[in-house]
Amino acid sequence: MQQNRAVKIEFKNFEENSTFRTIHYLGSKLRSLEFIKKTIDEIDPSKKGVCDLFSGSGVVSHYLSGERLIFCSDIQNYSKVICEALLNPISNNFIDNFIPSLKRKEVIEIELKKFKKIINYENQILNGNINNTDKICNFLEDCSIYNFIEEKNKKINKELYKVLSETKKILEKDKKKFIITKYYGGLFFSFKQSIVLDVILNHINNLNEKYKNFLLASLLSTASDLVNTVGKQFAQPIRPRDKNNKPKNGLLNQLKKDRNLDVIFYFEKWFSKYSNIKARNKEHKIFRLDFKKTLEKIDEKIKIVYADPPYTRDHYSRFYHVLETISLFDSPIVSKTKIAGKIKNSRGMYRENRHQSDFCIRSKAPKTFEYLFDKVAKKNKILLLSYSPYDENKKSHPRVVTLNVLKKLAKKYFKFVEVRTLGKFTHNKLNKSSLHLNALDEAEILIICKN
């Protein structure tokens, strides 16, 4: 039996529960959770397990975990960290004492004192004359310590060159200790924020493994709230100048708003949120794997495979690469790009060889979807595929595979293919409202595929 009809379901009063937004996430499913759950409960009233194949920020897995066994997987490590904290929460005296212990040891103040020159230099710019916007722009464009070390640019402001040189010497004494500051200080966070984030990160990585995911998840959520960019994403640092090379209006106000946020305050807030999660099922499994390898792991406990793969070049690792570096606690090589005819480090400080999903590549996506359909069908599971439509007549980022093509491919492997829509709903696009690409009102579709 094949179904092409669109079944429209609306939920006017979405009630909040213990599931929360863990990070600012492109195409977040937070507002469509009830729609997803009701559909899953209808097609499988037996309450068997669900495999969340592209778990991302973990909200779908967490929402379903109260009633069902969850296998969740993502190729990105930050996702695994967050999902571990959501699905396998811990609570004990050691965890509760982490922040008080950090404060008692005064280690934060000690490290901040080492970097007082670069911190003071940035503070003078933020709190200085509002008309001195050229100096602000020069700082944002030239403050990267990683670029300063790698590219050896001597044409920058003399005062900034001096403080960067001194900061470089401090970092060279312990190259692994200040990863966030080296790569992202001044670009995505203030230097004071990045140093405090580094102090917390170092303390986390010196702990027993069983505590790390809980604390790292709190830190990742903190970083996502603090980041000083348009839309709280990590794709690009703020561009301080407009297309005419003039400082943008409101630049200083935006900097002050984000860069004066207190790291410890936000870390305590997120620490409290994760602490309030109650353990629901000891058998949940979390993987950091490619979707193909994850499909090999699902067993008789799993009835439904929920898949929300990326459909455009936007649904991508460049929006979360900073979180990936924090979670991995490594020292990645920054990818190169051509800027004004010269090969330079990418503006976004992207990790070299960052993951590229075949679902995002037009030439590969159809075959990749066929692989997904084929494997799920052969395992005799139900596939629930999320899809966000777009208007081909408007300025929208096109999906690499259209809904009609998806349905056609699905019917090759499943006898029953049905489409359901959530009604009026628009995803957060993580940019200024004036730059929003148009989207259809029916911005969340579920495709049910079963035999």
C-alpha positions as CSV (number, residue, x, y, z in Angstrom):
1,M,0.0,0.0,0.0
2,Q,1.3,3.5,-0.9
3,Q,0.1,6.7,0.5
4,N,0.7,10.1,-1.0
5,R,-1.9,12.1,0.9
6,A,-0.6,14.8,3.2
7,V,-2.0,14.4,6.7
8,K,-2.0,17.8,8.5
9,I,-1.6,17.8,12.3
10,E,-1.5,20.9,14.4
11,F,-0.6,21.5,18.0
12,K,-1.6,24.9,19.3
13,N,-0.5,24.5,22.9
14,F,2.9,22.9,23.0
15,E,3.7,22.3,26.7
16,E,7.2,22.5,27.9
17,N,8.7,19.5,29.7
18,S,12.1,18.6,30.9
19,T,13.6,18.7,27.4
20,F,15.5,22.0,26.7
21,R,17.5,23.7,24.0
22,T,21.1,22.5,24.7
23,I,22.8,24.7,22.1
24,H,21.7,27.2,19.4
25,Y,21.1,24.7,16.7
26,L,20.2,25.2,13.0
27,G,16.9,23.5,12.2
28,S,16.3,22.6,15.9
29,K,13.4,20.2,16.4
30,L,12.5,21.6,19.9
31,R,9.2,23.0,18.7
32,S,8.1,19.9,16.8
33,L,8.9,17.4,19.5
34,E,5.2,16.6,20.3
35,F,4.5,16.2,16.6
36,I,7.3,13.7,16.3
37,K,6.4,11.8,19.5
38,K,2.7,11.5,18.6
39,T,3.5,10.2,15.2
40,I,6.0,7.7,16.7
41,D,3.4,6.6,19.3
42,E,0.8,6.1,16.6
43,I,2.9,4.0,14.2
44,D,4.4,2.0,17.1
45,P,2.0,1.8,20.2
46,S,4.2,-1.0,21.6
47,K,6.7,1.6,22.8
48,K,9.7,-0.3,21.4
49,G,13.1,1.5,20.9
50,V,13.9,4.3,18.6
51,C,17.2,4.9,16.8
52,D,17.9,8.7,16.4
53,L,20.3,8.5,13.5
54,F,21.5,12.2,13.3
55,S,21.1,13.2,17.0
56,G,22.6,16.7,16.8
57,S,21.7,18.7,19.9
58,G,20.0,15.7,21.5
59,V,16.5,17.1,22.0
60,V,14.6,14.4,20.1
61,S,16.5,11.6,21.9
62,H,15.9,13.2,25.3
63,Y,12.2,13.9,24.7
64,L,11.6,10.3,23.7
65,S,13.8,8.7,26.3
66,G,11.2,8.8,29.1
67,E,9.1,6.1,27.4
68,R,11.4,4.4,25.0
69,L,14.8,2.9,24.7
70,I,17.0,5.2,22.6
71,F,20.0,4.5,20.4
72,C,21.3,7.8,19.3
73,S,24.2,8.6,17.0
74,D,26.0,11.5,15.3
75,I,29.4,11.8,13.5
76,Q,30.2,14.9,15.6
77,N,31.8,14.4,19.0
78,Y,30.0,17.4,20.6
79,S,26.7,15.7,19.9
80,K,27.8,12.5,21.6
81,V,28.9,14.5,24.7
82,I,25.6,16.3,25.0
83,C,23.6,13.1,24.4
84,E,25.5,11.3,27.1
85,A,24.7,14.0,29.6
86,L,21.0,14.0,28.6
87,L,20.5,10.3,28.5
88,N,22.9,9.1,31.1
89,P,22.8,11.8,33.8
90,I,24.9,11.6,36.9
91,S,24.5,13.3,40.3
92,N,26.8,13.0,43.3
93,N,28.7,15.1,45.8
94,F,31.8,15.3,43.6
95,I,29.9,16.9,40.7
96,D,28.1,19.2,43.1
97,N,31.4,20.4,44.5
98,F,33.0,21.1,41.1
99,I,32.2,24.8,40.8
100,P,32.8,25.7,44.5
101,S,36.2,23.9,44.3
102,L,37.1,25.9,41.2
103,K,36.3,29.1,43.0
104,R,38.1,28.2,46.2
105,K,41.3,27.5,44.4
106,E,41.3,30.9,42.8
107,V,42.8,29.3,39.7
108,I,40.6,31.5,37.5
109,E,42.0,34.7,38.9
110,I,45.6,33.4,38.7
111,E,45.2,32.7,35.0
112,L,43.4,35.9,34.2
113,K,46.3,37.8,35.8
114,K,48.7,36.2,33.4
115,F,46.8,37.6,30.4
116,K,45.9,41.0,31.9
117,K,47.5,42.9,29.1
118,I,45.4,41.4,26.3
119,I,42.3,41.5,28.5
120,N,42.9,45.2,29.4
121,Y,43.6,46.1,25.7
122,E,40.2,44.6,24.7
123,N,38.4,46.2,27.6
124,Q,39.7,49.6,26.6
125,I,38.3,49.1,23.2
126,L,35.0,47.9,24.4
127,N,34.6,50.7,27.0
128,G,36.3,53.4,25.1
129,N,35.1,56.2,22.8
130,I,32.1,55.1,20.7
131,N,33.5,57.1,17.8
132,N,36.7,55.0,17.8
133,T,35.2,52.3,15.6
134,D,38.1,52.0,13.3
135,K,40.3,50.7,16.2
136,I,37.5,48.3,17.1
137,C,37.4,47.0,13.6
138,N,41.2,46.6,13.4
139,F,41.1,44.6,16.7
140,L,38.4,42.2,15.5
141,E,40.3,41.7,12.2
142,D,43.8,41.2,13.6
143,C,43.3,39.8,17.2
144,S,43.5,36.1,16.4
145,I,46.5,34.6,18.2
146,Y,46.5,31.5,16.0
147,N,46.7,33.7,12.9
148,F,49.4,35.9,14.6
149,I,51.5,32.8,15.2
150,E,50.9,31.2,11.8
151,E,50.9,34.1,9.4
152,K,53.3,36.4,11.2
153,N,51.5,39.6,10.1
154,K,53.6,42.6,11.1
155,K,51.3,45.2,9.5
156,I,48.9,45.3,12.4
157,N,48.5,48.1,14.9
158,K,51.8,48.4,16.9
159,E,50.1,48.3,20.3
160,L,48.1,45.2,19.4
161,Y,51.2,43.6,17.9
162,K,52.9,44.1,21.3
163,V,50.2,42.5,23.4
164,L,49.7,39.6,21.0
165,S,53.5,39.0,21.1
166,E,53.4,38.8,24.9
167,T,50.2,36.6,24.8
168,K,52.0,34.3,22.4
169,K,54.9,33.8,24.8
170,I,52.5,32.8,27.6
171,L,50.7,30.3,25.4
172,E,54.0,28.7,24.2
173,K,54.8,27.7,27.8
174,D,51.9,25.3,27.7
175,K,50.5,24.8,24.2
176,K,47.7,22.5,25.3
177,K,46.4,24.6,28.2
178,F,44.7,27.5,26.3
179,I,43.2,25.9,23.2
180,I,40.0,28.1,23.2
181,T,42.0,31.3,23.7
182,K,44.6,30.4,21.0
183,Y,42.0,29.5,18.3
184,Y,38.9,31.6,19.2
185,G,39.9,34.3,21.7
186,G,38.9,37.8,20.4
187,L,37.1,36.2,17.4
188,F,34.1,34.3,18.9
189,F,34.6,35.3,22.6
190,S,36.3,38.0,24.5
191,F,39.8,37.1,25.7
192,K,38.6,37.1,29.3
193,Q,35.8,34.7,28.4
194,S,38.0,32.4,26.4
195,I,40.6,32.2,29.3
196,V,37.8,31.3,31.8
197,L,36.4,28.7,29.4
198,D,39.9,27.3,29.1
199,V,40.4,27.0,32.8
200,I,37.1,25.1,33.2
201,L,38.0,22.9,30.2
202,N,41.3,22.0,31.6
203,H,39.8,21.1,35.0
204,I,37.2,18.9,33.3
205,N,39.8,17.0,31.3
206,N,41.8,16.2,34.5
207,L,38.8,14.4,36.0
208,N,37.7,10.8,35.9
209,E,36.0,9.9,32.6
210,K,32.6,9.3,34.2
211,Y,32.3,13.0,35.1
212,K,33.5,14.5,31.8
213,N,30.4,14.4,29.6
214,F,28.2,16.0,32.2
215,L,30.6,18.9,32.7
216,L,31.6,19.2,29.1
217,A,28.0,19.4,28.0
218,S,27.5,22.3,30.5
219,L,30.5,24.0,29.0
220,L,29.4,23.5,25.4
221,S,26.0,25.0,26.2
222,T,27.7,27.9,28.0
223,A,29.9,28.5,24.9
224,S,26.9,28.5,22.7
225,D,25.2,31.2,24.8
226,L,28.3,33.3,25.0
227,V,29.5,33.4,21.4
228,N,29.6,36.9,20.0
229,T,28.2,36.3,16.5
230,V,25.1,36.9,14.5
231,G,22.5,34.3,15.6
232,K,24.9,32.7,18.1
233,Q,26.4,30.3,15.5
234,F,30.0,29.5,14.9
235,A,30.1,29.7,11.0
236,Q,31.8,33.1,11.0
237,P,33.1,35.7,13.4
238,I,31.4,39.1,13.2
239,R,32.3,41.1,10.1
240,P,33.0,44.6,11.6
241,R,32.8,46.5,8.3
242,D,30.1,46.8,5.7
243,K,30.5,46.3,2.0
244,N,31.8,49.9,1.7
245,N,34.5,49.0,4.2
246,K,32.9,51.3,6.9
247,P,32.4,50.2,10.5
248,K,28.9,48.8,10.9
249,N,26.3,50.6,12.9
250,G,25.7,49.2,16.4
251,L,28.9,47.2,16.3
252,L,30.1,48.4,19.8
253,N,26.8,47.7,21.4
254,Q,26.7,44.1,20.1
255,L,30.3,43.6,21.3
256,K,29.4,44.9,24.8
257,K,26.3,42.8,25.0
258,D,28.0,39.5,24.4
259,R,31.5,40.0,25.5
260,N,30.6,41.2,29.0
261,L,28.6,38.0,29.7
262,D,29.9,36.2,32.8
263,V,31.2,32.7,32.0
264,I,30.8,31.3,35.5
265,F,27.2,32.6,35.8
266,Y,26.3,30.8,32.6
267,F,28.2,27.7,33.4
268,E,26.4,27.5,36.7
269,K,23.0,28.0,35.0
270,W,23.7,25.1,32.5
271,F,25.3,23.0,35.3
272,S,22.0,23.3,37.2
273,K,19.9,22.4,34.1
274,Y,21.9,19.2,33.4
275,S,21.9,18.4,37.1
276,N,18.1,18.3,37.2
277,I,17.8,15.6,34.6
278,K,16.7,12.3,36.1
279,A,17.9,9.0,34.9
280,R,15.2,7.2,32.9
281,N,16.7,4.1,31.3
282,K,20.1,2.6,32.0
283,E,20.2,0.9,28.6
284,H,20.3,3.9,26.3
285,K,23.2,3.8,23.9
286,I,25.1,6.7,22.4
287,F,27.4,6.4,19.5
288,R,29.8,8.7,17.6
289,L,29.5,7.0,14.2
290,D,28.7,7.4,10.6
291,F,25.0,6.6,10.0
292,K,25.9,3.5,8.0
293,K,27.8,2.0,10.9
294,T,25.1,2.9,13.3
295,L,22.5,1.1,11.2
296,E,24.6,-2.1,11.6
297,K,24.2,-1.8,15.4
298,I,20.4,-1.6,15.7
299,D,18.8,-4.8,16.9
300,E,15.5,-6.3,17.8
301,K,15.0,-3.7,20.6
302,I,14.7,-1.0,18.0
303,K,11.4,-0.6,16.0
304,I,11.7,2.9,14.5
305,V,14.7,4.7,12.9
306,Y,14.2,8.4,13.1
307,A,16.4,10.3,10.6
308,D,16.9,14.0,10.3
309,P,19.8,14.3,7.9
310,P,21.2,17.5,6.5
311,Y,19.5,18.7,3.3
312,T,21.5,21.8,2.4
313,R,25.0,23.2,2.7
314,D,23.8,25.2,5.7
315,H,23.1,22.1,7.8
316,Y,26.7,21.6,8.4
317,S,29.7,21.2,10.6
318,R,30.9,24.7,10.1
319,F,28.2,25.9,12.4
320,Y,29.5,23.8,15.3
321,H,33.3,23.4,14.7
322,V,34.2,25.4,17.8
323,L,32.1,23.1,19.9
324,E,33.8,20.1,18.2
325,T,37.2,21.4,19.2
326,I,36.2,22.1,22.8
327,S,34.7,18.6,23.1
328,L,37.7,16.9,21.5
329,F,40.3,19.0,23.4
330,D,42.7,18.8,20.5
331,S,44.8,21.2,18.4
332,P,43.4,21.1,14.9
333,I,45.0,22.5,11.8
334,V,42.9,25.4,10.5
335,S,41.7,25.0,6.9
336,K,43.0,27.4,4.3
337,T,41.1,29.7,1.8
338,K,41.9,32.3,-0.8
339,I,41.2,35.8,0.5
340,A,42.0,38.8,-1.8
341,G,44.2,36.5,-3.9
342,K,46.2,35.2,-1.0
343,I,46.0,31.9,0.7
344,K,45.1,32.5,4.4
345,N,43.5,30.7,7.3
346,S,39.7,30.5,6.9
347,R,37.9,33.4,8.6
348,G,35.8,30.9,10.6
349,M,38.9,29.1,11.8
350,Y,37.4,25.9,10.5
351,R,39.0,22.6,11.3
352,E,40.9,21.0,8.4
353,N,39.1,18.0,6.9
354,R,35.9,18.7,8.9
355,H,33.1,16.3,8.1
356,Q,31.2,16.7,4.9
357,S,27.9,14.7,4.8
358,D,27.0,13.0,1.5
359,F,23.4,14.1,2.2
360,C,24.6,17.7,1.5
361,I,26.3,16.9,-1.9
362,R,23.9,17.0,-4.8
363,S,25.8,14.3,-6.8
364,K,25.9,11.9,-3.9
365,A,22.6,12.6,-1.9
366,P,20.2,10.4,-4.0
367,K,22.4,7.3,-3.7
368,T,22.9,8.0,0.0
369,F,19.2,8.2,0.6
370,E,18.7,5.0,-1.3
371,Y,21.3,3.3,1.0
372,L,19.4,4.6,4.0
373,F,16.0,3.3,2.7
374,D,17.5,-0.1,1.6
375,K,19.2,-0.8,5.0
376,V,16.2,0.2,7.1
377,A,13.9,-1.8,5.0
378,K,16.1,-4.9,5.1
379,K,16.2,-4.7,8.9
380,N,12.4,-4.6,8.9
381,K,12.3,-1.3,10.8
382,I,10.0,1.7,10.3
383,L,11.7,4.8,8.9
384,L,10.5,8.2,10.1
385,L,12.3,10.8,8.0
386,S,12.2,14.5,8.9
387,Y,12.1,17.0,6.0
388,S,11.9,20.8,5.8
389,P,10.4,22.0,2.6
390,Y,11.3,25.2,0.7
391,D,9.6,27.4,-1.9
392,E,11.4,27.0,-5.3
393,N,9.9,30.4,-6.4
394,K,11.6,32.3,-3.5
395,K,15.1,33.0,-2.5
396,S,15.6,29.8,-0.5
397,H,18.5,27.5,-0.1
398,P,17.3,24.5,-2.2
399,R,17.3,21.0,-0.8
400,V,19.7,18.8,-2.6
401,V,16.9,16.3,-2.9
402,T,13.3,17.4,-3.3
403,L,10.4,15.9,-1.4
404,N,9.0,14.3,-4.6
405,V,12.3,12.6,-5.3
406,L,12.5,11.3,-1.8
407,K,9.0,9.8,-2.0
408,K,9.8,8.2,-5.3
409,L,13.0,6.7,-3.9
410,A,11.3,5.5,-0.7
411,K,8.6,3.7,-2.7
412,K,11.3,1.5,-4.2
413,Y,12.0,0.0,-0.8
414,F,8.8,0.4,1.2
415,K,5.2,-0.5,0.5
416,F,3.7,2.2,2.6
417,V,4.9,5.9,2.2
418,E,2.9,8.6,3.9
419,V,3.6,12.3,4.4
420,R,2.5,14.3,7.5
421,T,3.0,18.0,8.1
422,L,3.1,20.1,11.3
423,G,1.3,23.1,10.1
424,K,2.6,26.7,10.4
425,F,6.2,26.6,11.7
426,T,9.5,28.3,10.8
427,H,12.9,27.1,11.7
428,N,15.5,29.3,13.4
429,K,18.0,30.2,10.6
430,L,20.7,31.5,12.9
431,N,21.1,34.9,11.2
432,K,19.7,38.4,11.1
433,S,16.0,38.6,10.3
434,S,16.8,40.8,7.4
435,L,18.9,38.0,5.9
436,H,16.5,35.2,6.5
437,L,15.9,33.1,3.5
438,N,12.2,32.5,2.8
439,A,10.7,29.2,4.0
440,L,7.3,27.6,3.6
441,D,4.9,27.9,6.6
442,E,4.7,24.1,6.7
443,A,8.4,23.9,7.7
444,E,8.3,20.4,9.3
445,I,7.3,17.3,7.4
446,L,7.5,13.7,8.5
447,I,7.7,10.9,5.9
448,I,6.6,7.5,7.3
449,C,8.1,4.5,5.5
450,K,7.2,1.0,6.4
451,N,6.4,-2.5,5.0
